[in-house]
Amino acid sequence: MAEGDARRLADLLGLTDDELCEALGATPLDLISGDADSLTAVPILTELLREAEEAAGEKLLRRWVRTGGPAGVPVELLVARNYIGFEDALGALSERGFVIRGGGA
């Protein structure tokens, strides 16, 4: 399990350890040892998510991260290390709020 700031990101977004490793470009050993906390992406993502967490809350962010939006599915963007796309998705969340569209008839 990850510790510190990296663990906080995983908890906030409901990421698995595998997803967290992919998102940060880390290894499981990095997570266990706490070395993932020193990766450049951790403070950047923490800062990006701070305002969203305050506005939406952890529960909504966990749902949002797995829901498709105009910029794509945020967890897929994150795992692909498409941080710009992830930031755009956060921007859409901030502007539009959390929107789920019906797909049925």
Secondary structure, 3 states (H helix, E strand, C coil): CCCHHHHHHHHHHCCCHHHHHHHHCCCHHHHHHCHHHHCCHHHHHHHHHHHHHHHHCHHHHHHHCCCCECCECHHHHHHCCCHHHHHHHHHHHHHHCCCCCCCCC
